[in-house]
Amino acid sequence: MKCAKMKVGLGALAVVTGLAVALFGFTKAGGLAEVAWKNLGGLASESVPIDVEIQRISLEIDKLNGDIKSSTSSVIKEEVATDRLREEVTATKANLEKRLSTLNQLKAALDSTPTDGKVQFGGDRFTPVALRTRFTQDWDTFKSAEAAVKAKEALIDQRQKQVDAARARIDEMKAQQDQLRTEVAKMQADLEAAKLAQAQSKVQVDDSRLAGIKASIKDVKSRTEVLVREAKEQGTVVGTTPNVEEALKSVDAVNEFEARFGAKVKADK
């Protein structure tokens, strides 16, 4: 009956999985198949031997190595990208320092240039209007680059936090993987101990009857010894009458003596 239910349940699971793949694709199919499996009431999992299930769990734990490796690779790529961005910011800041120095020189030139004359700057001569226009353009460029640097620095901070969180998560996964392996090893040991206990229980010898017989014999011996001692005590006080066996033994003894030494033996005087 259970086998029939098992076949029906697995058939239903196959049908649900097939429909899910057709309608929603592989990703949703996996989720629907999992729901269908749970709705079967654990019928399939209950029929799986414990040692087989432990092996399956052990394999799943080993598969975590792939997840950890893939996650670590993604984190490393993000770390490299963040380092490149940090290098860009460093280079941009160095360039901004140079631009700021040029702006200071332009500002000093503007402050010292007469309104009707020209000034020498960077190997060229500029009118005050042209010099002010260049100063304005350079200042706008400086502000835009400075804003970009601040935005990149904020992005660097955000990425670094994400990298740190991912690293911590990977370390936690590794720790939990080790813990799970320890738990599986303990389950395996407990299962082996249980199997050994069951095997021993099947070959146990029932010696209760033998023990009972020994106890009965001991009791009978004790009771017999009491009777023997009582009989001896009574014989000492009132005497005992020889039984037939004892009488025959006495006759045999006389006959044996006469056969060896003769019927008549003179007593020593």
ZATORZA-141370 format. One record per residue (C-alpha): residue number from 1; x, y, z. Coordinates in nm, 2 decimals, m for minus. Layout:
+-----+--------+--------+--------+
| pos |     px |     py |     pz |
+-----+--------+--------+--------+
| NUM |      X |      Y |      Z |
...
+-----+--------+--------+--------+
end
This chain:
+-----+--------+--------+--------+
| pos |     px |     py |     pz |
+-----+--------+--------+--------+
|   1 |   0.00 |   0.00 |   0.00 |
|   2 |   0.28 |   0.24 |   0.10 |
|   3 |   0.47 |   0.15 |  m0.22 |
|   4 |   0.16 |   0.24 |  m0.43 |
|   5 |   0.12 |   0.57 |  m0.25 |
|   6 |   0.49 |   0.64 |  m0.32 |
|   7 |   0.44 |   0.58 |  m0.69 |
|   8 |   0.14 |   0.80 |  m0.70 |
|   9 |   0.32 |   1.08 |  m0.51 |
|  10 |   0.62 |   1.07 |  m0.74 |
|  11 |   0.40 |   1.07 |  m1.04 |
|  12 |   0.22 |   1.37 |  m0.92 |
|  13 |   0.55 |   1.54 |  m0.85 |
|  14 |   0.66 |   1.47 |  m1.21 |
|  15 |   0.34 |   1.61 |  m1.35 |
|  16 |   0.36 |   1.93 |  m1.14 |
|  17 |   0.73 |   1.98 |  m1.24 |
|  18 |   0.65 |   1.93 |  m1.61 |
|  19 |   0.37 |   2.18 |  m1.61 |
|  20 |   0.58 |   2.43 |  m1.42 |
|  21 |   0.86 |   2.40 |  m1.67 |
|  22 |   0.62 |   2.45 |  m1.96 |
|  23 |   0.44 |   2.75 |  m1.80 |
|  24 |   0.70 |   2.94 |  m1.60 |
|  25 |   1.04 |   2.81 |  m1.69 |
|  26 |   1.31 |   2.63 |  m1.49 |
|  27 |   1.34 |   2.88 |  m1.21 |
|  28 |   0.98 |   2.88 |  m1.10 |
|  29 |   0.96 |   2.51 |  m1.17 |
|  30 |   1.21 |   2.44 |  m0.90 |
|  31 |   1.00 |   2.63 |  m0.65 |
|  32 |   0.68 |   2.46 |  m0.75 |
|  33 |   0.84 |   2.12 |  m0.74 |
|  34 |   0.96 |   2.19 |  m0.39 |
|  35 |   0.61 |   2.29 |  m0.28 |
|  36 |   0.46 |   1.98 |  m0.44 |
|  37 |   0.72 |   1.77 |  m0.27 |
|  38 |   0.63 |   1.92 |   0.07 |
|  39 |   0.26 |   1.87 |   0.00 |
|  40 |   0.32 |   1.50 |  m0.04 |
|  41 |   0.35 |   1.49 |   0.34 |
|  42 |   0.71 |   1.37 |   0.34 |
|  43 |   0.61 |   1.04 |   0.20 |
|  44 |   0.92 |   1.01 |  m0.02 |
|  45 |   1.17 |   1.13 |   0.25 |
|  46 |   1.03 |   0.89 |   0.51 |
|  47 |   1.10 |   0.60 |   0.27 |
|  48 |   1.47 |   0.69 |   0.22 |
|  49 |   1.71 |   0.50 |   0.45 |
|  50 |   1.88 |   0.72 |   0.71 |
|  51 |   2.23 |   0.64 |   0.59 |
|  52 |   2.13 |   0.74 |   0.24 |
|  53 |   1.98 |   1.07 |   0.37 |
|  54 |   2.30 |   1.14 |   0.56 |
|  55 |   2.51 |   1.08 |   0.25 |
|  56 |   2.28 |   1.32 |   0.06 |
|  57 |   2.32 |   1.59 |   0.32 |
|  58 |   2.70 |   1.54 |   0.32 |
|  59 |   2.70 |   1.59 |  m0.06 |
|  60 |   2.50 |   1.91 |  m0.02 |
|  61 |   2.75 |   2.03 |   0.24 |
|  62 |   3.03 |   1.96 |  m0.01 |
|  63 |   2.84 |   2.16 |  m0.27 |
|  64 |   2.87 |   2.46 |  m0.05 |
|  65 |   3.24 |   2.48 |  m0.17 |
|  66 |   3.11 |   2.58 |  m0.51 |
|  67 |   2.89 |   2.85 |  m0.36 |
|  68 |   3.17 |   2.98 |  m0.15 |
|  69 |   3.41 |   2.98 |  m0.44 |
|  70 |   3.17 |   3.16 |  m0.67 |
|  71 |   3.09 |   3.42 |  m0.40 |
|  72 |   3.45 |   3.47 |  m0.33 |
|  73 |   3.52 |   3.53 |  m0.69 |
|  74 |   3.25 |   3.80 |  m0.71 |
|  75 |   3.39 |   3.97 |  m0.40 |
|  76 |   3.74 |   3.97 |  m0.54 |
|  77 |   3.61 |   4.13 |  m0.87 |
|  78 |   3.43 |   4.40 |  m0.66 |
|  79 |   3.75 |   4.46 |  m0.46 |
|  80 |   3.95 |   4.50 |  m0.77 |
|  81 |   3.70 |   4.74 |  m0.92 |
|  82 |   3.69 |   4.94 |  m0.59 |
|  83 |   4.07 |   4.96 |  m0.59 |
|  84 |   4.07 |   5.09 |  m0.95 |
|  85 |   3.82 |   5.35 |  m0.85 |
|  86 |   4.02 |   5.45 |  m0.55 |
|  87 |   4.33 |   5.49 |  m0.78 |
|  88 |   4.12 |   5.71 |  m1.01 |
|  89 |   4.02 |   5.93 |  m0.71 |
|  90 |   4.38 |   5.96 |  m0.60 |
|  91 |   4.49 |   6.06 |  m0.95 |
|  92 |   4.20 |   6.31 |  m0.98 |
|  93 |   4.29 |   6.47 |  m0.65 |
|  94 |   4.65 |   6.51 |  m0.75 |
|  95 |   4.52 |   6.68 |  m1.08 |
|  96 |   4.29 |   6.90 |  m0.88 |
|  97 |   4.58 |   7.02 |  m0.67 |
|  98 |   4.75 |   7.13 |  m0.99 |
|  99 |   4.44 |   7.30 |  m1.12 |
| 100 |   4.39 |   7.48 |  m0.79 |
| 101 |   4.75 |   7.61 |  m0.82 |
| 102 |   4.68 |   7.73 |  m1.17 |
| 103 |   4.36 |   7.90 |  m1.05 |
| 104 |   4.55 |   8.08 |  m0.78 |
| 105 |   4.80 |   8.21 |  m1.03 |
| 106 |   4.51 |   8.32 |  m1.26 |
| 107 |   4.34 |   8.49 |  m0.97 |
| 108 |   4.67 |   8.67 |  m0.88 |
| 109 |   4.71 |   8.77 |  m1.24 |
| 110 |   4.35 |   8.91 |  m1.26 |
| 111 |   4.41 |   9.11 |  m0.94 |
| 112 |   4.73 |   9.26 |  m1.08 |
| 113 |   4.62 |   9.33 |  m1.44 |
| 114 |   4.52 |   9.68 |  m1.53 |
| 115 |   4.19 |   9.72 |  m1.70 |
| 116 |   4.34 |   9.87 |  m2.01 |
| 117 |   4.65 |   9.65 |  m2.04 |
| 118 |   4.75 |   9.29 |  m2.11 |
| 119 |   4.93 |   9.05 |  m1.89 |
| 120 |   5.17 |   8.77 |  m1.95 |
| 121 |   5.05 |   8.43 |  m1.83 |
| 122 |   5.17 |   8.08 |  m1.92 |
| 123 |   5.37 |   8.21 |  m2.21 |
| 124 |   5.07 |   8.40 |  m2.36 |
| 125 |   4.94 |   8.75 |  m2.33 |
| 126 |   4.58 |   8.79 |  m2.23 |
| 127 |   4.34 |   9.08 |  m2.20 |
| 128 |   4.17 |   9.11 |  m1.87 |
| 129 |   3.84 |   8.99 |  m2.02 |
| 130 |   4.01 |   8.68 |  m2.19 |
| 131 |   4.19 |   8.60 |  m1.87 |
| 132 |   3.88 |   8.63 |  m1.66 |
| 133 |   3.70 |   8.40 |  m1.91 |
| 134 |   3.97 |   8.14 |  m1.88 |
| 135 |   3.96 |   8.17 |  m1.50 |
| 136 |   3.58 |   8.11 |  m1.51 |
| 137 |   3.61 |   7.81 |  m1.74 |
| 138 |   3.89 |   7.65 |  m1.53 |
| 139 |   3.70 |   7.72 |  m1.21 |
| 140 |   3.39 |   7.55 |  m1.34 |
| 141 |   3.60 |   7.25 |  m1.46 |
| 142 |   3.76 |   7.23 |  m1.11 |
| 143 |   3.43 |   7.23 |  m0.94 |
| 144 |   3.29 |   6.96 |  m1.17 |
| 145 |   3.60 |   6.74 |  m1.11 |
| 146 |   3.58 |   6.80 |  m0.74 |
| 147 |   3.21 |   6.70 |  m0.73 |
| 148 |   3.30 |   6.39 |  m0.93 |
| 149 |   3.57 |   6.30 |  m0.68 |
| 150 |   3.33 |   6.34 |  m0.38 |
| 151 |   3.08 |   6.12 |  m0.56 |
| 152 |   3.34 |   5.85 |  m0.63 |
| 153 |   3.46 |   5.86 |  m0.27 |
| 154 |   3.10 |   5.80 |  m0.16 |
| 155 |   3.07 |   5.51 |  m0.40 |
| 156 |   3.40 |   5.37 |  m0.28 |
| 157 |   3.27 |   5.38 |   0.08 |
| 158 |   2.95 |   5.21 |  m0.03 |
| 159 |   3.13 |   4.94 |  m0.22 |
| 160 |   3.38 |   4.88 |   0.06 |
| 161 |   3.10 |   4.82 |   0.30 |
| 162 |   2.94 |   4.58 |   0.06 |
| 163 |   3.27 |   4.39 |   0.02 |
| 164 |   3.32 |   4.38 |   0.39 |
| 165 |   2.97 |   4.24 |   0.44 |
| 166 |   3.02 |   3.99 |   0.17 |
| 167 |   3.35 |   3.88 |   0.32 |
| 168 |   3.19 |   3.84 |   0.66 |
| 169 |   2.91 |   3.63 |   0.51 |
| 170 |   3.15 |   3.41 |   0.33 |
| 171 |   3.34 |   3.35 |   0.65 |
| 172 |   3.01 |   3.27 |   0.82 |
| 173 |   2.93 |   3.02 |   0.55 |
| 174 |   3.27 |   2.85 |   0.60 |
| 175 |   3.21 |   2.83 |   0.97 |
| 176 |   2.86 |   2.69 |   0.93 |
| 177 |   2.99 |   2.44 |   0.67 |
| 178 |   3.24 |   2.31 |   0.93 |
| 179 |   2.97 |   2.29 |   1.19 |
| 180 |   2.74 |   2.10 |   0.96 |
| 181 |   3.02 |   1.86 |   0.88 |
| 182 |   3.07 |   1.80 |   1.25 |
| 183 |   2.69 |   1.74 |   1.30 |
| 184 |   2.68 |   1.50 |   1.01 |
| 185 |   2.98 |   1.31 |   1.14 |
| 186 |   2.81 |   1.28 |   1.48 |
| 187 |   2.49 |   1.16 |   1.31 |
| 188 |   2.69 |   0.90 |   1.12 |
| 189 |   2.85 |   0.78 |   1.45 |
| 190 |   2.52 |   0.77 |   1.62 |
| 191 |   2.37 |   0.57 |   1.34 |
| 192 |   2.66 |   0.32 |   1.34 |
| 193 |   2.62 |   0.28 |   1.72 |
| 194 |   2.24 |   0.22 |   1.68 |
| 195 |   2.30 |  m0.04 |   1.41 |
| 196 |   2.56 |  m0.21 |   1.63 |
| 197 |   2.32 |  m0.21 |   1.92 |
| 198 |   2.04 |  m0.36 |   1.70 |
| 199 |   2.28 |  m0.63 |   1.58 |
| 200 |   2.38 |  m0.72 |   1.93 |
| 201 |   2.02 |  m0.73 |   2.05 |
| 202 |   1.94 |  m0.99 |   1.77 |
| 203 |   2.20 |  m1.24 |   1.90 |
| 204 |   2.14 |  m1.21 |   2.27 |
| 205 |   2.12 |  m1.55 |   2.45 |
| 206 |   1.82 |  m1.60 |   2.68 |
| 207 |   1.98 |  m1.77 |   2.99 |
| 208 |   1.69 |  m1.70 |   3.22 |
| 209 |   1.58 |  m2.07 |   3.22 |
| 210 |   1.93 |  m2.18 |   3.30 |
| 211 |   1.95 |  m1.93 |   3.59 |
| 212 |   1.62 |  m2.06 |   3.72 |
| 213 |   1.74 |  m2.42 |   3.71 |
| 214 |   2.06 |  m2.33 |   3.90 |
| 215 |   1.86 |  m2.15 |   4.16 |
| 216 |   1.62 |  m2.44 |   4.21 |
| 217 |   1.92 |  m2.68 |   4.24 |
| 218 |   2.07 |  m2.46 |   4.50 |
| 219 |   1.75 |  m2.45 |   4.69 |
| 220 |   1.71 |  m2.83 |   4.68 |
| 221 |   2.06 |  m2.88 |   4.80 |
| 222 |   2.00 |  m2.65 |   5.09 |
| 223 |   1.68 |  m2.82 |   5.19 |
| 224 |   1.85 |  m3.17 |   5.16 |
| 225 |   2.14 |  m3.06 |   5.37 |
| 226 |   1.90 |  m2.95 |   5.64 |
| 227 |   1.73 |  m3.29 |   5.64 |
| 228 |   2.07 |  m3.47 |   5.65 |
| 229 |   2.19 |  m3.27 |   5.94 |
| 230 |   1.86 |  m3.32 |   6.12 |
| 231 |   1.88 |  m3.69 |   6.06 |
| 232 |   2.23 |  m3.70 |   6.20 |
| 233 |   2.13 |  m3.51 |   6.51 |
| 234 |   1.84 |  m3.75 |   6.57 |
| 235 |   2.06 |  m4.06 |   6.52 |
| 236 |   2.30 |  m3.94 |   6.78 |
| 237 |   2.03 |  m3.91 |   7.04 |
| 238 |   1.80 |  m4.21 |   6.98 |
| 239 |   2.02 |  m4.43 |   6.77 |
| 240 |   1.95 |  m4.56 |   6.42 |
| 241 |   1.84 |  m4.89 |   6.29 |
| 242 |   2.05 |  m5.03 |   6.00 |
| 243 |   1.86 |  m5.06 |   5.68 |
| 244 |   1.87 |  m5.36 |   5.44 |
| 245 |   2.15 |  m5.21 |   5.24 |
| 246 |   2.37 |  m5.16 |   5.54 |
| 247 |   2.30 |  m5.52 |   5.66 |
| 248 |   2.40 |  m5.67 |   5.32 |
| 249 |   2.71 |  m5.46 |   5.33 |
| 250 |   2.80 |  m5.60 |   5.67 |
| 251 |   2.75 |  m5.97 |   5.55 |
| 252 |   2.96 |  m5.90 |   5.24 |
| 253 |   3.23 |  m5.77 |   5.47 |
| 254 |   3.23 |  m6.09 |   5.69 |
| 255 |   3.24 |  m6.32 |   5.38 |
| 256 |   3.53 |  m6.13 |   5.23 |
| 257 |   3.72 |  m6.15 |   5.55 |
| 258 |   3.67 |  m6.53 |   5.60 |
| 259 |   3.76 |  m6.59 |   5.23 |
| 260 |   4.10 |  m6.42 |   5.29 |
| 261 |   4.19 |  m6.54 |   5.65 |
| 262 |   3.97 |  m6.84 |   5.70 |
| 263 |   3.64 |  m6.91 |   5.88 |
| 264 |   3.80 |  m6.93 |   6.22 |
| 265 |   4.07 |  m6.70 |   6.36 |
| 266 |   4.21 |  m6.76 |   6.70 |
| 267 |   4.22 |  m6.45 |   6.91 |
| 268 |   4.56 |  m6.35 |   7.04 |
| 269 |   4.61 |  m6.44 |   7.40 |
+-----+--------+--------+--------+
end
